[in-house]
Amino acid sequence: MNRLPVHVLTGFLGSGKTTFLNQLLKDEALEQSAVVVNEFGDISIDHLLVEHSDDRLIELPGGCVCCAVRGDLAETLAALLHAREAGRCQAFDRIVIETTGVAEPVPIVNLLATDAFLSERTRLGRVIATVDAVNGPQTLSRYVSARRQVALADRIVVSKTDLAPIAPAAAEVARFNPTASVVSAVSGRLASAGRLVDWLEEQASPGFSVPLPDSHDHQGISTFTVVRETPVPGAALALLIEVLAQHLGARLLRVKGIVALRESPESPALLQGAQHVFHPIDFLPQWPDTDTRTRLVFIGEGIEQRWVEAVLDALVWEVDQQSPGR
């Protein structure tokens, strides 16, 4: 079954999530989308939502379906997918979940991996965070939830750049997440991002289009990258996932990366996890660039790079010792 990408749109109160989402849905290449909002009336899509509708699904012009969360998110997503499979709603080929302003995206990211029904039918796409160019630096300094939203994101949209320069907000964003793709926006319209669908849904690789971060710690959130020149045994990767989940837990805000496996050096594995939950391993048919090294980006609280590297090296050594012929 071809799993549908689920993109998570997050961002602090007043950071421009709704404005960006409105523009996202106007793009012809993204018309066939389903939108899940946390609260009915939390978003205005061209004033097309029916305030007192008894239906969970609301069809919008252009092929979009809006789905309001009135209870459990897993049940809402399941109902949306059942409606799609049964032909009871307009067809869609992606889902966008918009979180509330103070919500952290980790529970949503983990839900897609832990729910049996959803994990068979969906996969995590991009985590997108909006940051206000006017108030963003102060917000990130003051609110832990805002910092975590940025730290977990793959894409950062700095809004309101007609009112304030992008540089201060972008610099603050880079302190928490130096690997995210950062673009500016005015009234929800992105600048210099190329085709919006490509910016959103290009090949789901870690996206190392910017220099890998040096190890750093800022206001409790550390970011570092583990790089390995030689392929990693599949068994060692499986054991590493277990160790990270058991020993780091809630301190591991996110780990994402591309792994050169010894058993399939031409088909790299994609690793994504948050806290104690890891998504099923996906494989790319080929490397997305000329760099064929293992590259894992860690974002967490109180995590030491040398500990992670020592654990990985020990697991590789242990697997090698138990391999036939040794």
C-alpha positions as CSV (number, residue, x, y, z in Angstrom):
1,M,0.0,0.0,0.0
2,N,1.3,3.4,-1.0
3,R,1.3,5.4,2.3
4,L,0.0,9.0,2.2
5,P,2.4,11.7,3.5
6,V,1.2,13.6,6.6
7,H,2.6,17.0,7.0
8,V,2.5,18.7,10.4
9,L,2.1,22.5,10.5
10,T,3.1,24.0,13.9
11,G,4.0,27.4,15.2
12,F,3.4,29.6,18.2
13,L,0.4,31.8,18.7
14,G,0.3,34.6,16.1
15,S,3.1,33.2,14.0
16,G,1.2,33.0,10.8
17,K,0.2,29.3,10.6
18,T,-3.3,29.9,9.3
19,T,-2.2,32.5,6.8
20,F,0.4,30.2,5.4
21,L,-2.0,27.2,5.3
22,N,-4.5,29.3,3.3
23,Q,-1.9,30.0,0.7
24,L,-0.7,26.4,0.7
25,L,-4.2,25.2,-0.3
26,K,-4.4,27.8,-3.1
27,D,-1.5,26.2,-4.9
28,E,-2.8,24.1,-7.8
29,A,-0.2,21.4,-7.2
30,L,-1.4,20.9,-3.7
31,E,-5.2,21.1,-4.4
32,Q,-5.9,17.5,-3.6
33,S,-5.1,17.8,0.1
34,A,-6.9,17.0,3.3
35,V,-6.6,19.4,6.2
36,V,-7.0,18.5,9.8
37,V,-7.5,21.4,12.3
38,N,-7.4,21.1,16.0
39,E,-10.5,23.2,16.8
40,F,-13.5,24.0,14.6
41,G,-13.3,27.6,13.7
42,D,-9.5,27.8,14.5
43,I,-8.8,28.3,10.8
44,S,-10.6,30.3,8.1
45,I,-10.2,28.9,4.6
46,D,-11.7,31.7,2.5
47,H,-14.7,31.7,4.9
48,L,-15.7,28.3,3.5
49,L,-16.1,26.4,6.8
50,V,-19.6,25.8,7.9
51,E,-19.7,26.8,11.6
52,H,-22.6,24.5,12.6
53,S,-22.1,21.6,10.3
54,D,-22.7,18.2,11.9
55,D,-20.4,16.5,9.4
56,R,-16.8,15.7,10.3
57,L,-15.6,16.2,6.7
58,I,-16.2,19.4,4.8
59,E,-15.4,19.5,1.1
60,L,-13.8,22.7,-0.2
61,P,-13.5,24.0,-3.7
62,G,-10.3,22.8,-5.6
63,G,-10.3,19.3,-4.3
64,C,-9.5,19.9,-0.6
65,V,-11.2,18.3,2.3
66,C,-11.2,19.9,5.8
67,C,-11.5,17.7,8.8
68,A,-12.2,19.2,12.3
69,V,-10.8,17.4,15.4
70,R,-13.6,17.1,17.9
71,G,-12.1,14.4,19.9
72,D,-9.3,11.9,19.5
73,L,-6.9,12.7,16.7
74,A,-6.3,9.0,15.8
75,E,-10.1,8.5,15.4
76,T,-10.4,11.7,13.3
77,L,-7.6,10.6,11.0
78,A,-9.0,7.1,10.8
79,A,-12.4,8.5,9.8
80,L,-10.9,10.7,7.2
81,L,-9.0,7.7,5.6
82,H,-12.1,5.5,5.8
83,A,-14.1,8.1,4.0
84,R,-11.3,8.3,1.3
85,E,-11.2,4.6,0.8
86,A,-15.0,4.3,0.6
87,G,-15.2,7.2,-1.8
88,R,-17.4,9.3,0.5
89,C,-15.3,12.4,0.1
90,Q,-13.1,14.1,-2.5
91,A,-9.9,12.2,-3.3
92,F,-6.8,13.5,-1.6
93,D,-3.1,12.5,-1.8
94,R,-1.7,14.2,1.3
95,I,-2.9,15.3,4.8
96,V,-1.9,18.5,6.5
97,I,-2.4,18.7,10.3
98,E,-2.4,22.2,11.8
99,T,-1.7,22.2,15.5
100,T,-2.8,24.8,18.1
101,G,-0.3,27.6,18.9
102,V,1.0,26.1,22.1
103,A,1.0,22.5,21.1
104,E,4.2,20.5,20.6
105,P,4.3,18.3,17.5
106,V,5.9,15.3,19.1
107,P,2.7,13.5,20.1
108,I,1.4,13.8,16.5
109,V,4.7,12.6,15.0
110,N,4.7,9.6,17.4
111,L,1.0,8.8,16.7
112,L,1.7,8.1,13.1
113,A,4.3,5.5,14.1
114,T,2.4,3.8,17.0
115,D,-1.1,3.6,15.7
116,A,-1.4,0.3,13.7
117,F,-4.1,1.5,11.3
118,L,-2.4,4.9,10.6
119,S,1.1,3.5,10.3
120,E,0.0,1.1,7.5
121,R,-1.7,3.9,5.5
122,T,0.4,7.1,6.3
123,R,3.9,8.2,6.8
124,L,5.4,11.3,8.3
125,G,6.0,14.0,5.7
126,R,7.4,17.3,6.7
127,V,7.2,19.1,10.1
128,I,6.8,22.8,9.2
129,A,7.0,25.6,11.8
130,T,6.1,29.2,11.4
131,V,8.0,31.9,13.2
132,D,7.0,35.6,13.4
133,A,9.8,37.9,12.2
134,V,8.5,40.7,14.5
135,N,8.1,38.7,17.8
136,G,9.8,35.4,17.0
137,P,13.2,36.0,18.7
138,Q,11.5,37.1,21.9
139,T,9.0,34.2,21.7
140,L,11.8,31.6,21.3
141,S,13.6,33.1,24.2
142,R,10.6,33.0,26.5
143,Y,8.6,29.9,25.6
144,V,9.9,26.3,25.7
145,S,7.1,25.1,23.5
146,A,8.1,27.5,20.8
147,R,11.7,26.3,20.9
148,R,10.6,22.7,20.6
149,Q,8.3,23.5,17.7
150,V,11.3,25.0,15.9
151,A,13.7,22.2,17.0
152,L,11.5,19.5,15.5
153,A,10.9,21.2,12.2
154,D,12.2,20.3,8.8
155,R,11.0,23.5,7.2
156,I,10.8,27.0,8.9
157,V,8.6,29.8,7.5
158,V,9.6,33.2,8.8
159,S,6.4,35.3,8.5
160,K,5.7,39.0,8.4
161,T,9.0,39.8,6.8
162,D,7.4,42.9,5.3
163,L,7.3,44.3,8.9
164,A,10.7,43.2,10.2
165,P,13.9,41.8,8.6
166,I,14.3,38.1,8.5
167,A,17.9,38.0,9.8
168,P,17.3,38.2,13.6
169,A,14.5,35.5,13.5
170,A,16.5,33.3,11.2
171,A,19.6,33.6,13.4
172,E,17.6,32.6,16.5
173,V,16.0,29.7,14.6
174,A,19.5,28.4,13.6
175,R,20.5,28.2,17.2
176,F,17.9,25.6,17.8
177,N,17.7,23.9,14.4
178,P,20.6,24.6,12.0
179,T,19.6,22.0,9.5
180,A,16.1,23.2,8.7
181,S,15.3,24.9,5.4
182,V,14.3,28.5,6.2
183,V,12.3,30.7,3.9
184,S,10.6,34.1,4.4
185,A,6.9,34.8,3.8
186,V,4.7,37.8,3.4
187,S,1.0,37.3,3.8
188,G,1.7,33.5,3.7
189,R,3.4,33.7,0.3
190,L,6.9,32.2,0.3
191,A,9.9,34.0,-1.2
192,S,12.5,32.1,-3.2
193,A,11.3,28.6,-2.4
194,G,10.7,27.6,-6.0
195,R,7.6,25.4,-6.6
196,L,5.8,25.1,-3.4
197,V,5.1,21.4,-3.9
198,D,8.8,20.7,-4.4
199,W,9.7,22.7,-1.3
200,L,7.1,20.7,0.7
201,E,7.4,17.2,-0.8
202,E,10.8,16.7,-2.3
203,Q,12.3,13.3,-1.7
204,A,11.9,12.5,2.0
205,S,15.6,12.6,2.8
206,P,17.1,14.4,5.8
207,G,17.7,17.4,3.5
208,F,21.3,18.2,4.3
209,S,21.3,21.2,1.9
210,V,23.0,23.3,4.6
211,P,26.2,22.6,6.5
212,L,25.8,19.9,9.2
213,P,25.7,21.5,12.6
214,D,28.5,21.5,15.1
215,S,27.6,20.2,18.5
216,H,26.0,23.0,20.5
217,D,23.6,23.6,23.4
218,H,21.3,26.6,23.6
219,Q,18.8,27.1,26.5
220,G,18.8,23.3,27.2
221,I,18.3,22.1,23.6
222,S,21.4,20.5,22.0
223,T,22.0,19.7,18.4
224,F,24.7,17.5,16.9
225,T,25.4,15.2,14.0
226,V,26.8,11.7,14.1
227,V,28.6,10.8,10.8
228,R,30.1,7.4,9.9
229,E,32.3,6.8,6.9
230,T,31.7,3.0,6.7
231,P,28.3,1.3,6.4
232,V,26.5,0.3,9.6
233,P,25.3,-3.3,10.1
234,G,21.5,-3.5,10.1
235,A,21.5,-5.3,13.4
236,A,23.5,-2.5,15.0
237,L,21.0,0.1,13.8
238,A,18.1,-1.9,15.3
239,L,20.0,-2.2,18.6
240,L,20.8,1.6,18.5
241,I,17.1,2.4,18.1
242,E,16.3,0.3,21.2
243,V,19.1,1.9,23.3
244,L,18.0,5.4,22.3
245,A,14.4,4.8,23.1
246,Q,15.1,3.2,26.4
247,H,17.8,5.5,27.8
248,L,16.9,8.9,26.3
249,G,13.1,8.8,26.1
250,A,11.5,12.2,26.5
251,R,14.9,14.0,26.3
252,L,15.3,12.9,22.6
253,L,13.2,15.6,20.9
254,R,14.0,14.2,17.5
255,V,16.5,12.2,15.5
256,K,16.5,12.0,11.8
257,G,19.0,10.9,9.2
258,I,20.1,8.7,6.4
259,V,22.0,5.5,7.1
260,A,24.3,3.5,4.9
261,L,23.5,-0.1,5.7
262,R,26.1,-2.8,5.2
263,E,23.5,-5.1,3.8
264,S,22.2,-2.6,1.2
265,P,24.8,0.0,0.5
266,E,23.0,1.3,-2.6
267,S,19.7,1.8,-0.9
268,P,20.1,4.0,2.2
269,A,17.7,3.8,5.1
270,L,15.8,6.7,6.5
271,L,15.6,7.0,10.3
272,Q,13.1,9.2,12.1
273,G,12.3,9.1,15.8
274,A,11.0,11.3,18.6
275,Q,11.3,10.6,22.3
276,H,10.8,6.8,22.8
277,V,9.0,6.2,19.4
278,F,10.7,5.4,16.1
279,H,9.0,5.2,12.7
280,P,9.4,2.2,10.5
281,I,12.5,2.3,8.5
282,D,12.0,3.5,4.9
283,F,14.5,2.9,2.1
284,L,15.5,5.1,-0.7
285,P,16.1,3.5,-4.1
286,Q,19.3,5.4,-4.3
287,W,21.3,8.1,-2.6
288,P,19.9,11.6,-2.9
289,D,23.4,13.1,-3.4
290,T,27.0,12.1,-3.8
291,D,27.6,11.9,-0.1
292,T,27.1,8.2,0.9
293,R,28.0,8.5,4.5
294,T,25.7,7.8,7.5
295,R,24.4,11.1,8.8
296,L,22.2,11.3,11.9
297,V,21.0,14.6,13.3
298,F,20.1,14.6,17.0
299,I,18.0,17.3,18.7
300,G,17.4,16.8,22.4
301,E,17.8,18.0,26.0
302,G,20.8,16.9,28.0
303,I,22.2,14.5,25.4
304,E,25.9,14.1,24.9
305,Q,27.2,13.4,21.4
306,R,30.2,11.4,22.7
307,W,27.7,9.0,24.5
308,V,25.7,8.4,21.4
309,E,28.8,7.8,19.3
310,A,30.3,5.5,21.9
311,V,27.1,3.5,22.0
312,L,26.9,3.2,18.2
313,D,30.6,2.1,18.0
314,A,30.1,-0.5,20.7
315,L,27.0,-1.9,19.0
316,V,28.8,-2.2,15.7
317,W,31.7,-3.9,17.4
318,E,29.4,-6.3,19.2
319,V,27.5,-7.3,16.0
320,D,30.8,-7.8,14.2
321,Q,32.1,-10.1,16.9
322,Q,29.0,-12.3,16.6
323,S,29.1,-12.5,12.9
324,P,30.0,-15.9,11.3
325,G,33.6,-16.4,10.6
326,R,34.9,-14.5,13.6
